[in-house]
Amino acid sequence: MTSLGDGDLVLPPPAPPTVAELEELYARVCTVRSFELLTSDLYRDGAIPGFVHVSLGQEGSAVGACRPLRVTDMITSNHRGHGHCLAKGMAPEAMFAELFGRAAGAVAGRGGSMHIADPALGILGANGIVGAGLPIAVGAAHAARTRGDDVVVAFFGDGAVAQGLFHESVNLAALWGLPVVFFCENNGYAEFTAAADGHPATLRQRAAGYGVRYLEVDGADVWAVAERMGQVVEAVRRGGGPVVVEAMTDRWHGHYEGDQQQYRDTDDLRRARATDPLAVAEDRLRSLGVPDERIASIRQEAFAAVAAAAERAAAAPEPLAADAGRYVVAPRPVLEEGPIAADAPAVKYIEGIRSALADALDEDPQAFLAGIDVGAGGGVFAVSRGLYAKHPDRVLDTPISEAAVLGIGVGGAMAGLHPVVEIMYLDFIGVAFDQLLNQAAKLHFMTAGRATMSMTVRTQFGAGRSAGSQHSQSLEALLAHIPGLTVVMPSTAADAYGLLRSAIDDPNPVVYIENRTLYGTRSAAAPPGHRVPIGRARIARAGTDVTLVSYSRMLLDCLAVAERLAAEGISVEVIDLRTVSPWDRETVLASVQKTSRLVVAHEAVTDFGVGAEIVSTVVDQAFWALDAPPRRVGAAFSPAPYSPPLEAAWLPQHDDIERAIRSTLEPFS
């Protein structure tokens, strides 16, 4: 295989198929065709809920693309993914059961048509978000390269080429030389928009722009796709780097079932129907001397098997209502928090984080750190300084591509690694929020626990340094509102170490939020191997009069205020949440039962914040223990100002915390 200057692949002439090879491919095409025809009918009749997107007319590209793949090779798919899943080896019965919403479905009725997956078969999931599977495929390809010579195929449509996810993914795959095939099924339409109206450049030109080799294939000819993909996959498997393959195909039905396709004229629909992958394969079989009776027998056998699978799936039981909340979070290991020695040396907060990363990389061969400038430069805040020299193959610099960074975390975790990915500022998560909101947080649930998601996202925040509105936000409440995400925010060096070690070990996606204003503060060091159980608060200062709950930097302010009030005989119990979600209700409620008063303080804006959740829970579950209304202390409901005096007025100060505490000590009026 050689490459021309413009990036096109030059392949030898295709080898002719044997009868056995072509019959096998034809049977698979018939299986996909019969599945999609029956699915369309069942959806029309109301037997399948939700949304359905069938791949009628595109069967040849899916079957041909998957033919050279091993079970251990991986694919990512899209909303039109039935054919990909069938071609990669999933049983029609499990897929029909999923479409019907049955407990025996491929993902136990949690995904439906757009989210079928089976990581055991290398199917990392179809995806309802356009282009979202591409960075996940890049992460899986990184994992594949670390464990052997597996290959990843990322299926996407021509519409996804306009997404930033496509560009970030291809760029990173090219930069790292990853074993991934970006397989575009160009059916001429992105939803209702013709491809010609959505792209000023061709996919061939875009691939050349990234220095990635390109190949165009006839998607209607299953043998042509299979033969060409066989050569492409073999080259990628040998370390040839990523390839973009564009299968020119046709979509017979609309974007979704029920779409009347009023945006397409009759001639276009007629032309699309004329390119039939079944007919092309049948003509090839006849040219090899296979009689029509044999062809008809293969087709009838496939259609009958699919129909029988649908009947069995329809008779399967529905999921139990009591199981609706299963798989949101993977079971966590039971951890015991060891003591911190009284004579432990004082170390900087940043050193606790760096030591945790170093020890994890030393002890866990599946762990890696990736992000912008985390490698040779040691990170913009020097958190990872020195780690690259010892682990140059597992401390990885990335381009400024937040979606790709989070995507390699998702895909790497699904493929069995323990990624730690860094987003430089918490504010920047918004650039790539989908990879947290719809991918990392949901994939364990949507795959009924089949997908592993041991992924840690390190990021930092912290107001008070005149960083302005786009570098100072406290967004923990936004993240904590997402089922499936864990959010931790340590305040001490020991907890920074122990929570990060626990996060990397955890089977769930954990957002680990550091406070940059704490990096230089000193506190007792944790012993090597120390773990802090996720979801467990600590009583930072015992007291009897008021419960004061906080976390991260604000915890230090709360301790200072408690010390000041102690001189007046006011005993404040200070609780460090450490984990924002899931937060330790038991510890907070027990403290309120003792003190009968509650104040919650955080750096984030007060409205709709963590304090609101804690106060609501306490009022609901410990109302009769309260002797005063609970109080919240937080920033004003506005973006962070830049000017130091304005920022100081915006942020909660010691006096604000003290006033809130004193107000709870006043009698009800």
C-alpha positions in Angstrom: 0.0 0.0 0.0 1.4 3.3 -1.0 0.3 6.9 -0.6 0.0 9.6 -3.3 0.9 13.2 -2.5 -2.8 14.1 -2.3 -3.4 11.4 0.3 -5.3 8.9 -1.9 -4.5 5.2 -1.3 -3.3 3.2 -4.3 -4.3 -0.4 -3.9 -3.7 -3.4 -6.1 -6.6 -4.5 -8.2 -9.3 -6.3 -6.1 -9.0 -10.0 -5.9 -12.0 -11.9 -7.2 -14.2 -13.5 -4.5 -14.7 -17.2 -4.1 -18.2 -18.5 -4.2 -18.0 -19.3 -0.4 -16.8 -15.8 0.4 -19.5 -14.1 -1.6 -22.2 -16.3 -0.3 -21.3 -15.5 3.2 -21.3 -11.8 2.6 -24.6 -12.0 0.7 -26.2 -13.9 3.6 -25.1 -11.1 6.0 -26.4 -8.4 3.7 -29.7 -10.3 3.6 -29.7 -10.4 7.4 -29.3 -6.6 7.6 -31.9 -6.0 4.9 -34.5 -8.3 6.5 -33.8 -6.8 9.9 -34.3 -3.2 8.7 -37.4 -4.0 6.6 -39.1 -5.8 9.5 -38.0 -3.0 11.9 -39.6 -0.4 9.6 -42.9 -2.4 9.6 -42.9 -3.0 13.3 -42.2 0.7 14.0 -45.1 1.7 11.6 -47.4 -0.7 13.5 -46.4 0.8 16.9 -44.6 -2.3 18.2 -41.3 -0.3 18.6 -41.3 2.9 20.7 -39.1 5.9 20.4 -37.1 6.8 17.3 -35.8 4.5 14.6 -33.3 5.2 11.8 -32.9 2.3 9.4 -30.0 1.7 7.0 -31.9 0.3 4.0 -29.7 0.9 1.0 -26.5 1.0 3.1 -26.3 -2.7 4.0 -23.3 -3.4 1.8 -21.0 -0.8 3.4 -21.7 -2.0 7.0 -21.2 -5.7 6.1 -18.2 -5.1 4.0 -16.5 -2.8 6.5 -16.8 -5.3 9.4 -15.8 -8.4 7.5 -12.0 -8.1 8.2 -12.5 -7.3 11.9 -11.7 -9.6 14.8 -13.9 -9.9 17.8 -11.3 -7.9 19.8 -11.3 -5.1 17.2 -13.7 -2.4 18.1 -16.3 -0.2 16.4 -18.2 3.0 17.3 -21.5 3.6 15.5 -24.2 6.3 15.1 -27.9 6.6 15.3 -28.2 4.5 12.1 -26.3 1.6 13.5 -28.3 -1.6 13.2 -26.3 -2.8 10.3 -23.0 -2.1 12.0 -24.0 -4.0 15.1 -25.3 -7.0 13.1 -22.2 -7.0 10.9 -19.9 -7.0 13.9 -21.6 -10.1 15.3 -24.6 -9.1 17.4 -27.5 -11.5 17.4 -30.7 -10.2 15.8 -32.8 -11.5 18.7 -30.9 -9.4 21.3 -31.3 -6.4 19.0 -35.0 -6.8 18.4 -35.5 -7.3 22.2 -33.7 -4.0 22.7 -35.9 -2.2 20.1 -39.0 -3.7 21.9 -37.6 -2.5 25.2 -37.4 -5.9 26.7 -35.2 -7.1 29.6 -33.4 -9.5 27.3 -32.4 -6.7 25.0 -28.8 -6.1 24.0 -28.6 -3.4 26.8 -31.6 -4.5 28.8 -34.0 -2.0 27.3 -31.9 1.0 28.4 -30.7 2.1 24.9 -33.2 1.4 22.2 -32.5 1.7 18.5 -29.9 4.5 18.8 -27.8 3.1 21.6 -27.2 -0.6 21.0 -23.8 -1.8 22.3 -21.9 -4.9 23.4 -18.3 -4.2 24.4 -17.6 -7.9 24.6 -18.1 -8.0 20.8 -16.1 -4.9 20.3 -19.3 -2.8 19.8 -18.6 0.3 21.9 -22.0 1.6 21.1 -24.2 3.3 18.6 -24.7 7.0 19.5 -27.5 9.4 19.3 -25.2 12.4 19.2 -23.8 13.2 15.8 -20.1 12.6 15.6 -19.8 11.7 19.3 -18.4 8.3 18.6 -15.4 9.7 16.8 -13.3 10.8 19.8 -14.4 7.7 21.7 -12.9 5.6 18.8 -9.7 7.6 19.1 -9.5 6.7 22.8 -10.2 3.1 22.1 -7.5 3.1 19.4 -5.0 4.4 21.9 -6.0 1.5 24.2 -5.8 -0.9 21.3 -2.3 0.1 20.5 -1.2 -0.3 24.1 -2.4 -3.9 24.3 -1.5 -5.3 20.9 -2.6 -4.9 17.3 -6.3 -4.4 17.5 -8.0 -1.9 15.1 -10.9 0.5 15.7 -13.5 1.4 13.0 -15.4 4.6 13.6 -18.6 4.7 11.5 -20.1 8.1 10.8 -22.2 9.9 8.2 -21.4 12.7 5.9 -23.2 15.2 8.2 -20.8 14.5 11.0 -17.9 15.9 9.0 -19.2 19.4 9.8 -18.8 18.7 13.6 -15.8 19.9 15.4 -15.6 16.4 16.9 -14.6 15.0 13.5 -11.7 17.5 13.1 -10.4 17.1 16.6 -10.5 13.3 16.3 -8.9 13.0 12.9 -6.2 15.5 13.9 -5.3 13.7 17.2 -5.4 10.2 15.5 -3.0 11.5 12.8 -0.8 13.2 15.3 -0.5 10.0 17.4 -0.6 7.6 14.4 -3.4 5.6 15.9 -4.9 2.4 14.5 -8.3 3.7 13.6 -10.3 3.7 10.3 -12.7 6.6 10.0 -15.4 5.1 7.9 -17.8 7.6 6.4 -21.1 6.3 4.9 -21.9 9.2 2.6 -25.6 8.7 1.7 -25.9 12.2 0.3 -28.0 13.7 3.1 -27.3 15.0 6.6 -30.8 14.7 8.0 -32.7 16.9 5.5 -29.8 18.7 4.0 -28.1 17.5 0.8 -24.3 16.9 1.3 -23.6 19.4 -1.5 -25.3 22.1 0.5 -23.4 21.4 3.7 -19.8 21.0 2.7 -17.5 23.5 0.9 -14.8 20.8 0.7 -14.8 17.1 0.0 -13.8 14.5 2.5 -10.9 13.6 0.3 -9.6 17.2 0.7 -10.2 17.3 4.4 -8.3 14.0 4.9 -5.4 15.4 2.9 -5.4 18.5 5.1 -4.7 16.3 8.1 -2.1 14.2 6.3 -4.4 11.2 6.5 -4.7 8.7 3.7 -8.0 8.5 1.9 -9.9 5.8 0.0 -13.3 5.9 -1.8 -15.3 2.8 -2.2 -18.6 1.8 -3.8 -20.8 1.2 -0.7 -23.4 -0.7 -2.7 -20.8 -3.4 -3.6 -20.3 -5.5 -0.5 -17.4 -7.4 -2.0 -15.6 -4.2 -3.1 -16.0 -2.8 0.4 -14.9 -6.0 2.1 -11.9 -6.5 -0.2 -10.7 -2.9 0.1 -11.3 -2.8 3.9 -9.3 -6.0 4.3 -6.3 -4.2 2.9 -6.9 -1.0 4.8 -7.4 -2.8 8.1 -4.3 -4.9 7.6 -2.2 -1.8 6.9 -3.6 -0.1 10.0 -3.0 -3.2 12.1 0.6 -3.1 11.0 1.1 0.4 12.3 0.3 2.4 9.2 -1.7 5.0 11.1 -5.3 6.2 10.5 -7.2 6.0 7.2 -10.3 7.8 6.1 -12.6 5.6 4.0 -15.6 7.1 2.2 -18.3 4.6 1.1 -20.6 6.2 -1.4 -24.0 4.8 -0.7 -27.7 5.7 -0.7 -30.3 6.1 2.0 -33.7 4.7 0.8 -35.8 5.8 3.7 -35.8 9.2 5.4 -33.6 10.4 8.2 -36.0 8.7 10.6 -38.9 6.4 10.1 -41.9 8.6 9.4 -39.8 11.2 7.5 -41.7 11.9 4.3 -38.5 13.1 2.5 -40.2 16.1 0.9 -36.7 17.6 0.5 -35.9 14.9 -2.1 -37.3 14.8 -5.6 -38.7 11.7 -7.3 -35.7 11.3 -9.6 -33.3 11.2 -6.7 -35.4 8.6 -4.8 -35.6 6.5 -8.0 -31.9 6.7 -8.5 -31.2 5.7 -4.9 -33.5 2.7 -5.2 -31.7 1.6 -8.3 -28.4 1.1 -6.3 -29.4 -2.0 -4.4 -26.6 -3.8 -2.4 -28.6 -7.1 -2.6 -28.9 -6.9 -6.4 -25.2 -6.1 -6.8 -24.2 -9.1 -4.7 -26.7 -11.3 -6.6 -25.3 -10.3 -9.9 -21.8 -11.1 -8.7 -23.0 -14.5 -7.5 -24.6 -15.2 -10.9 -21.3 -14.2 -12.6 -19.6 -16.9 -10.5 -22.1 -19.5 -11.7 -24.3 -19.6 -8.6 -27.9 -20.5 -9.7 -30.9 -18.4 -8.8 -32.3 -21.2 -6.7 -29.3 -21.1 -4.5 -29.4 -17.3 -4.2 -33.1 -17.4 -3.3 -32.4 -20.1 -0.7 -29.8 -18.0 1.0 -32.0 -15.0 1.0 -35.1 -16.9 2.3 -33.0 -18.5 5.1 -31.7 -15.2 6.3 -35.2 -13.6 6.2 -36.7 -16.5 8.0 -34.1 -16.5 10.8 -34.6 -12.7 11.3 -38.4 -13.1 11.5 -38.1 -15.9 14.0 -35.7 -13.8 16.1 -38.2 -11.0 16.1 -41.0 -13.3 17.3 -38.9 -14.6 20.2 -37.9 -11.1 21.2 -41.5 -9.9 21.2 -42.4 -12.7 23.6 -39.6 -11.8 26.0 -40.6 -10.2 29.4 -40.4 -6.5 30.0 -37.9 -5.1 32.5 -39.0 -4.7 36.1 -40.0 -1.2 37.1 -37.9 -1.7 40.3 -34.8 -1.9 38.1 -35.2 1.5 36.5 -32.4 3.0 38.5 -29.9 0.1 38.0 -26.5 0.7 36.4 -26.4 4.5 37.0 -23.3 3.9 39.1 -21.0 0.9 39.1 -20.5 -0.6 42.6 -17.6 1.0 44.3 -14.9 -0.8 46.2 -15.2 -0.7 50.0 -12.4 1.5 51.3 -11.1 2.2 54.8 -9.5 5.6 55.3 -6.3 5.2 57.1 -5.1 7.8 59.7 -2.8 10.7 58.9 0.2 10.5 61.3 0.3 13.3 63.8 4.0 13.9 62.9 3.4 13.8 59.1 5.4 16.4 57.3 3.6 19.4 55.8 3.5 19.4 52.0 1.9 21.6 49.5 -1.5 20.8 48.1 0.0 20.6 44.6 2.5 18.0 45.9 -0.4 15.8 47.1 -1.8 15.7 43.6 1.5 15.2 41.9 2.4 12.3 44.2 -0.9 10.6 43.6 -0.4 10.8 39.9 3.1 9.5 40.2 2.2 6.6 42.4 -0.8 5.7 40.2 1.4 5.6 37.1 4.0 3.5 38.9 1.5 1.0 40.3 -1.2 0.8 37.7 0.0 -0.1 34.1 -3.5 0.7 32.8 -3.3 4.3 34.0 -2.3 7.2 31.7 -2.4 10.9 31.9 -3.4 13.0 28.9 -4.1 16.7 28.3 -2.9 20.0 27.0 0.8 20.5 27.9 0.7 17.9 30.7 3.8 16.1 29.3 7.2 17.7 28.8 6.0 21.1 30.0 4.6 19.6 33.2 1.2 21.4 32.9 0.3 25.1 32.9 0.3 25.0 36.8 3.2 22.5 37.0 1.0 19.9 38.6 2.4 17.1 36.4 6.0 18.3 36.4 8.5 15.4 36.3 6.0 12.7 35.4 6.8 12.7 31.7 10.5 11.9 32.2 9.6 8.7 34.0 6.5 7.7 31.9 6.9 9.2 28.4 4.6 6.6 26.9 1.8 7.3 29.4 2.0 11.1 30.0 0.7 12.4 26.8 0.4 15.9 25.4 -2.6 16.6 23.2 -3.6 19.4 21.0 -5.9 22.1 22.3 -8.9 19.9 21.7 -11.1 19.4 24.8 -13.6 17.2 23.1 -10.9 14.9 21.9 -9.2 14.9 25.3 -12.4 13.8 27.0 -13.2 11.4 24.2 -9.9 9.6 24.6 -10.8 9.2 28.2 -14.2 7.7 27.4 -12.9 5.4 24.7 -9.8 4.5 26.7 -12.0 3.6 29.7 -14.4 1.5 27.6 -11.4 -0.4 26.2 -10.1 -1.2 29.7 -7.6 1.5 30.6 -7.8 3.9 33.5 -7.4 7.3 31.9 -6.7 10.5 33.8 -7.5 13.4 31.4 -6.9 17.0 32.2 -9.1 20.0 31.2 -7.0 23.0 32.0 -9.8 25.1 33.5 -13.1 24.0 34.8 -14.7 26.7 32.6 -13.4 24.9 29.5 -15.6 21.8 30.1 -18.3 23.7 28.3 -16.3 23.4 25.1 -16.7 19.6 25.2 -19.7 19.1 27.6 -21.3 16.3 25.5 -18.5 13.9 26.2 -19.3 14.2 29.9 -23.1 14.8 29.8 -24.1 12.2 27.2 -21.1 9.8 27.0 -19.1 9.3 30.2 -22.0 9.8 32.6 -24.5 7.6 30.7 -22.6 4.8 28.9 -22.5 2.5 32.0 -26.3 2.9 32.4 -27.2 2.7 28.7 -25.2 -0.5 28.3 -26.7 -2.1 31.3 -23.4 -2.2 33.1 -21.5 -3.7 30.1 -19.3 -0.7 29.5 -16.5 0.1 31.9 -16.0 3.8 32.7 -13.1 4.1 35.0 -12.2 7.6 33.9 -10.9 10.6 35.9 -11.2 14.1 34.7 -8.8 16.5 36.4 -9.6 20.2 36.2 -9.1 23.3 38.4 -11.0 26.4 39.4 -10.6 29.2 41.8 -11.7 32.8 42.0 -9.9 35.6 43.8 -7.0 36.1 41.4 -8.7 38.5 38.9 -8.9 35.7 36.3 -12.2 37.1 35.0 -15.5 35.6 34.1 -14.2 32.8 31.8 -11.5 31.4 34.1 -13.1 31.6 37.6 -16.3 29.6 37.6 -17.4 27.1 40.2 -19.4 24.7 38.1 -19.6 21.8 40.5 -23.4 22.0 40.9 -23.8 21.8 37.1 -21.8 18.5 37.1 -23.3 17.1 40.3 -26.8 17.4 38.6 -25.8 14.8 36.0 -26.7 11.2 37.1 -23.6 9.0 36.7 -21.0 11.6 37.3 -19.0 11.7 40.6 -17.6 15.1 41.7 -14.8 15.4 44.3 -13.2 18.6 45.6 -10.4 18.1 48.2 -9.3 20.9 50.5 -6.1 19.4 52.0 -2.9 17.8 50.6 -3.8 14.5 52.2 -7.3 14.5 50.7 -5.9 15.6 47.4 -3.7 12.5 47.3 -6.3 10.1 48.7 -9.2 11.2 46.6 -7.2 11.2 43.4 -6.0 7.6 44.1 -9.6 6.6 44.8 -10.8 8.3 41.7 -8.4 6.5 39.5 -9.3 3.2 41.0 -13.0 3.9 40.8 -15.1 2.1 38.1 -17.1 5.3 37.5 -16.3 8.6 35.8 -15.0 11.0 38.4 -14.5 14.8 37.9 -11.7 15.7 40.3 -11.7 19.5 40.8 -8.6 21.2 42.2 -8.6 24.7 43.5 -5.6 26.6 42.1 -5.5 29.0 45.1 -4.8 26.0 47.3 -1.8 24.8 45.3 0.7 26.5 47.5 -1.0 25.9 50.9 0.7 23.3 53.2 -0.9 20.6 55.3 -0.1 17.1 56.5 1.1 14.7 53.9 -0.7 11.4 53.2 1.2 8.2 53.4 1.9 6.4 50.1 -1.2 4.3 49.0 -3.6 6.4 51.1 -7.2 6.3 50.0 -10.1 8.5 50.8 -13.5 6.8 50.3 -15.6 8.6 47.7 -18.8 10.0 49.2 -17.6 10.3 52.7 -17.2 13.7 54.4 -14.9 14.4 57.3 -15.5 16.4 60.4 -12.7 19.0 60.1 -13.6 20.6 63.5 -16.0 19.2 66.1 -18.6 21.5 67.6 -21.9 21.7 69.3 -23.7 24.9 68.4 -23.8 25.2 64.6 -23.1 22.8 61.7 -21.0 24.6 59.0 -20.7 22.6 55.8 -18.2 23.4 53.0 -15.5 22.0 50.7 -12.4 23.0 48.7 -10.9 26.4 49.5 -13.9 27.7 51.3 -13.4 25.0 53.9 -10.3 26.8 55.1 -12.2 30.1 55.4 -14.9 28.2 57.4 -12.2 26.9 59.8 -10.8 30.4 60.3 -14.2 31.7 61.1 -14.9 28.9 63.5 -11.6 29.5 65.3 -12.5 33.2 65.6 -16.0 32.5 67.0 -14.6 29.9 69.5 -13.0 32.8 71.4 -16.6 34.0 72.1 -17.7 30.5 73.2 -19.5 29.7 70.0 -18.8 26.1 69.1 -19.0 25.5 65.3 -18.8 22.0 63.8 -17.1 22.2 60.4 -17.8 19.5 57.9 -15.6 19.1 54.8 -17.8 17.3 52.2 -14.8 16.3 50.0 -17.2 14.6 47.7 -19.9 16.9 46.2 -21.7 14.1 44.4 -22.6 11.7 46.0 -22.5 13.8 49.1 -22.5 12.4 52.6 -26.0 12.9 53.8 -25.6 10.8 56.9 -22.7 12.8 58.4 -24.4 16.1 57.7 -27.8 15.0 59.1 -26.1 13.5 62.2 -24.4 16.8 62.9 -27.6 18.8 62.5 -29.4 16.5 64.9 -26.6 17.4 67.4 -26.3 21.2 66.8 -29.9 22.0 65.5 -28.4 24.7 63.2 -27.0 24.6 59.6 -24.9 26.9 57.4 -23.6 25.9 54.0 -20.8 27.9 52.5 -19.2 27.6 49.0 -17.4 29.7 46.4 -20.0 29.0 43.8 -23.0 31.3 43.3 -25.8 30.6 45.8 -28.7 30.2 43.5 -29.4 26.6 42.5 -26.2 25.5 44.1 -24.8 22.7 46.3 -26.0 24.6 49.4 -29.5 24.6 48.1 -29.4 20.8 47.8 -28.0 20.3 51.3 -30.5 22.7 52.9 -33.4 21.1 51.1 -32.4 17.6 52.2 -31.9 18.8 55.8 -35.3 20.5 55.9 -36.9 17.4 54.4 -35.3 14.9 56.7 -34.3 16.8 59.9 -36.8 19.6 60.0 -37.9 19.0 63.6 -34.3 19.1 64.8 -33.8 22.6 63.5 -33.9 25.6 65.9 -33.3 28.2 63.2 -33.7 28.6 59.5 -30.7 27.1 57.6 -28.5 29.6 55.8 -26.5 29.6 52.6 -23.4 31.6 51.9 -22.0 31.9 48.3 -21.1 34.2 45.5 -23.6 36.7 44.1 -25.6 35.5 41.1 -23.4 37.0 38.4 -20.2 36.1 36.5 -16.9 36.7 38.2 -15.8 40.3 37.9 -12.2 41.1 36.9 -11.4 44.1 39.1 -10.0 43.0 42.5 -12.4 45.2 44.5 -15.4 44.0 42.5 -14.3 40.4 42.8 -13.9 40.7 46.6 -17.4 42.1 46.8 -18.7 39.3 44.7 -17.0 36.4 46.6 -18.2 35.4 50.1 -15.8 36.6 52.8 -15.2 35.6 56.4 -17.6 38.3 57.6 -20.4 36.8 55.4 -19.9 33.4 56.9 -19.8 34.8 60.4 -23.0 36.7 59.9 -24.8 33.6 58.6 -23.6 31.6 61.7 -24.7 34.4 64.1 -28.1 34.6 62.4 -28.8 30.9 63.2 -28.1 31.6 66.9 -30.8 34.2 67.1 -34.2 32.9 68.3 -37.0 32.4 65.9 -39.1 35.6 65.4 
